[in-house]
Amino acid sequence: MLAKIIAELGPWSWWVAGLVLLAAEMIVPGFFLVWIGLAALIVGALSLLFWDSAFWVWELQAILFALLAVATTFAGRRLTLRNATTDEPFLNQRGASLVGRTATLHEPIREGRGRIRLDDTLWQVMGPDLAVGTQVKVVSSNGRDLTVEPI
């Protein structure tokens, strides 16, 4: 049945497949079917040009579609990642979002290690030895450890 539909549609079968993939992009989560749909549309455009040529067999079309799908997916990923901006640059980097904040030492810094309370969390800090109650400023973050200096 599918072979009959492809035979009747001829070169337009790639256009239909491309449009179906682009429509499926709206239903399926993610952002990858648009690039595969674009590859199908490119093969469809080439099919309009070469449909009657002897070399334009279905095997060549399938290989070209597979190569174009991979190429457009990588190009699309590179394009979207290059232009990606966010209003929450430290969304998954909680420690980095604390740089520049000030706090009071909750536990003294002895031998270079202590604790501060920021919001509702106790954080391990590193810095010079300081007494409890000293005001400190977070100057850097190394994963879960914060580096502080007295104000």
Buried (B, 14 or more C-beta within 10 A) or exposed (E): EEEEEBEEEEBBBBBBBBBEBBEEBEEEEEEBBBBBBBBBBBBBBBBEEBEEEEEBEEEBBEEBBEEBBEEBBEEBEEEEEEEEEEEEEEEEEEBBBBBEBEBEBBBBBEEEBBBBEBEEEEBBBBBEEBEEEBEBBBEBBEEEEBBBEEE
